[in-house]
C-alpha cells in the first residue's frame, strides 16, 4: 500500500521530482541555494542531523551541546523520529549503506 501524505499536492510533487532529479551533492547545493534561504537550509540540515544523533542514542544534553538546538526543537524532532511517517528513519538507513 502506498504511503498517503497529508501534504500531497501537485506543487509538492513537482518540487520532489526536481529534488529527485539532482545527480550530485553539487547539484543539490545549487538547487537549494536557489530554492531556499540560508536559514531554511540550515534549519532543515540541523533537523536531519538531530534525527541522526537521536538514532545513535545521543541524549538531549549531548545533542544540545553538539547542535546548539533548544531542547524544544530536539523534542519536536524526537517526536517525529519516533512517531512520524518514518522519513527520518528511511533516510538515515539509506545513507548508512
Number of C-alpha atoms within 10 A of each C-alpha: 3 4 6 8 8 6 9 9 9 9 10 11 12 11 12 11 11 12 14 10 11 14 9 9 9 10 13 16 13 12 14 15 13 10 12 11 11 11 9 13 15 12 13 11 12 17 20 17 17 25 24 18 17 19 16 9 11 14 12 19 14 13 20 16 11 12 15 11 17 14 13 10 14 22 13 12 19 18 12 16 20 14 9 12 13 12 11 20 16 10 12 16 12 9 7 6 5
